Amino acid sequence: MSFVLGLTGSIGMGKSTTAQMFADAGLPVWDADSAVHRLYQPGQPAALAVGQLFPVAIDKDGSVNRATLRSLIRTDVTVLDRLNAAVHPLVADDRAAFLTANESAPIVLLDVPLLFESRVNTACDAVVVVSAPREVQRDRVLSRGAMTEAEFRTILARQMPDAEKRARADYIIPTTSLEAARQAVKDVLADIRRRITRHA
């Protein structure tokens, strides 16, 4: 039975980079965003579910047009809840399949942006939160050029505040520098391995 470590952090906090550090350390990693992307491909369960709910959001090849989906969410407040109700169970099935496939690994990582909000933390043995100062977070997000300040604020409003995430975390990884994050990843894994040994 694997030790399940949950990884989360608000937008722009360096979660993806930190997840890669855990992967480089040999941990199998399940990425919630990648799972959704995969399930949105032609013929996949989430694409079929979206096609039933919002046919306009399906491209000719059968894949989900995420830009159209985002536009629907912006114009109708009920769309997101209906979408989540259809897609979340499929993502949960994908996560369960990952855990089964990797049950011989000592430690596995679940990389989930909305870990606390979706209560996936209840399936974890410990949770690590990545964090950086608010100004660093904002600069990272806006420097990518992929969203406006207003869109950034909208996403933040849907996420649990960073301070609350940190208060609920078992471990906190500062991402102000790559060196600090790498060292924190090593420290987290060393502590978890000690915990596993104690309970063996």
C-alpha positions in Angstrom: 0.0 0.0 0.0 1.5 3.3 -1.1 1.9 6.4 1.1 -0.4 8.9 -0.8 1.0 12.5 -0.8 -1.3 15.2 -2.1 0.3 18.3 -3.7 -1.6 21.5 -4.1 -1.1 25.3 -4.4 -2.8 28.3 -5.8 -2.3 29.4 -9.4 1.2 30.7 -10.0 2.7 29.2 -6.9 5.0 26.8 -8.7 3.1 23.6 -8.3 3.9 22.0 -11.7 7.6 22.7 -11.3 7.5 21.2 -7.8 5.5 18.1 -9.0 8.3 17.6 -11.6 10.9 17.6 -8.7 8.9 14.8 -7.0 8.8 12.9 -10.3 12.5 13.4 -10.7 12.9 11.8 -7.3 11.2 8.7 -8.6 7.6 9.2 -7.4 4.8 8.1 -9.7 2.7 11.3 -10.2 -0.9 11.7 -11.1 -1.7 15.1 -12.5 -5.4 16.1 -12.3 -5.1 18.6 -15.1 -3.4 16.1 -17.4 -6.1 13.5 -16.6 -8.8 16.0 -17.5 -7.0 16.8 -20.8 -6.8 13.1 -21.6 -10.4 12.5 -20.7 -11.4 15.4 -23.1 -9.9 13.6 -26.1 -12.2 12.2 -28.8 -14.2 9.2 -27.7 -13.0 9.5 -24.1 -15.6 9.5 -21.3 -15.5 13.2 -20.4 -15.7 14.3 -24.0 -18.8 12.1 -24.4 -20.3 13.6 -21.2 -19.6 17.2 -22.3 -21.1 16.4 -25.7 -24.3 15.3 -24.1 -24.5 18.5 -21.9 -23.0 21.1 -24.2 -22.8 19.9 -27.9 -21.5 23.4 -29.0 -18.3 22.7 -27.0 -17.4 19.7 -29.1 -15.1 20.1 -32.1 -15.6 18.2 -35.4 -13.0 15.6 -34.3 -14.9 14.8 -31.1 -12.6 16.6 -28.7 -13.7 19.2 -26.2 -13.1 22.8 -27.2 -11.9 24.2 -23.9 -12.1 27.8 -25.1 -15.8 27.4 -26.0 -16.4 25.7 -22.6 -14.7 28.6 -20.8 -17.0 31.0 -22.7 -20.1 29.0 -21.7 -18.9 29.1 -18.1 -18.5 32.9 -18.2 -21.9 33.5 -19.6 -23.9 31.0 -17.5 -23.2 30.5 -13.8 -24.8 27.1 -13.8 -22.5 25.6 -16.4 -19.5 25.0 -14.1 -21.6 23.1 -11.6 -23.2 20.9 -14.3 -19.8 20.3 -15.9 -18.2 19.4 -12.6 -21.0 17.0 -11.7 -20.4 15.1 -15.0 -16.6 15.2 -15.1 -15.5 14.9 -11.4 -16.6 11.2 -11.1 -14.7 10.3 -14.2 -11.5 12.1 -12.9 -12.0 10.2 -9.6 -12.1 6.9 -11.5 -8.9 7.8 -13.4 -7.2 8.7 -10.0 -8.3 5.4 -8.5 -6.9 3.5 -11.5 -3.6 5.3 -11.1 -3.4 4.3 -7.4 -4.2 0.7 -8.2 -1.6 0.6 -11.0 1.1 2.0 -8.6 0.2 0.3 -5.4 3.7 -1.3 -5.1 5.3 2.2 -5.1 6.3 3.3 -1.5 5.1 6.9 -2.1 2.9 8.3 -4.9 2.0 11.9 -5.6 -1.5 13.3 -6.4 -1.0 16.7 -8.1 -4.4 18.4 -7.7 -5.0 22.2 -8.0 -8.3 22.1 -6.1 -7.2 19.4 -3.6 -9.0 20.8 -0.6 -11.9 22.3 -2.5 -12.7 18.9 -4.1 -11.9 17.1 -0.8 -9.3 14.8 -2.4 -7.2 15.6 0.6 -9.3 13.0 2.5 -7.7 10.3 0.3 -4.2 11.5 1.2 -1.9 10.4 4.0 -0.3 13.9 4.0 -0.6 17.1 2.0 2.1 19.4 0.8 1.3 23.0 -0.2 3.5 25.1 -2.5 3.6 28.8 -1.6 5.2 32.1 -2.6 4.5 35.7 -1.7 1.4 37.3 -3.3 3.4 39.7 -5.5 5.6 36.8 -6.8 2.4 34.8 -7.6 0.8 37.7 -9.5 4.0 38.5 -11.5 4.4 34.8 -12.5 0.8 34.5 -13.7 0.6 37.8 -15.6 4.1 37.5 -17.1 2.9 34.4 -19.0 0.6 36.6 -21.0 -2.2 33.9 -21.0 -4.7 35.8 -18.8 -5.7 39.3 -17.7 -5.6 40.6 -14.2 -9.4 40.2 -14.1 -9.2 36.6 -15.1 -6.5 36.0 -12.5 -8.7 37.5 -9.8 -11.6 35.3 -10.9 -9.5 32.2 -10.6 -8.2 33.2 -7.2 -11.7 33.8 -6.0 -12.6 30.2 -6.8 -9.6 28.8 -4.9 -9.1 28.5 -1.2 -6.9 31.3 0.1 -3.1 30.5 0.3 -3.1 31.2 4.1 -5.8 28.6 4.7 -4.1 26.0 2.5 -0.9 26.5 4.4 -2.7 26.2 7.7 -4.2 22.8 6.6 -0.9 21.4 5.1 1.4 18.8 6.6 4.3 20.3 4.7 4.9 23.7 3.0 7.3 24.1 0.1 8.5 27.7 -0.5 8.9 28.3 -4.2 10.7 31.6 -4.1 13.8 29.9 -5.6 14.4 26.5 -7.3 17.1 25.7 -4.8 14.7 26.3 -1.8 12.0 24.1 -3.5 14.4 21.3 -4.3 15.7 21.2 -0.8 12.2 21.2 0.6 11.2 18.3 -1.6 14.2 16.3 -0.3 13.2 17.2 3.3 9.6 16.2 2.8 10.5 12.8 1.2 13.1 12.1 4.0 10.4 12.8 6.6 7.8 10.6 4.9 10.3 7.8 4.6 11.0 8.0 8.3 7.3 7.9 9.0 6.9 4.8 6.7 9.8 3.1 8.5 8.3 3.8 11.9 5.0 2.3 10.9 6.4 -0.7 9.1 
